[in-house]
Structure formats: structure tokens, C-alpha cells
């Protein structure tokens, strides 16, 4: 089964990882923003990197 980019984008949008500003504010059609789950994931990756490379 081939996965297309539009399927990945739809999954990310439905799970609140990313969303387009144009859907919220009605302008800047090609601008994306991080959702709350992406922000948490990004913070966890950053903390794991710091723990591995700096603290250990």
C-alpha cells in the first residue's frame, strides 16, 4: 500500500499535530502552525537529546 503525502497531512491535521493558519484565520494559505501534540513531541525530543548528550 502506497502512502501519499495528502494522507499523511490529513492524519497529522486530524490528530492536531499541525494545522494551516488559513483554516483558522482565513489568510496566509501556505502557513502551517504546530498543534499542541506536536509541541509536546518537540519538547520531549529536545529533553531526550539534552539528557543523552549533555547530562550523561
Number of C-alpha atoms within 10 A of each C-alpha: 3 4 7 8 9 9 10 11 14 13 13 16 15 11 14 14 18 20 19 18 16 13 12 8 9 9 11 11 11 8 11 13 12 16 16 13 14 16 14 13 12 13 12 12 12 12 11 13 12 12 11 10 8 8 8 6
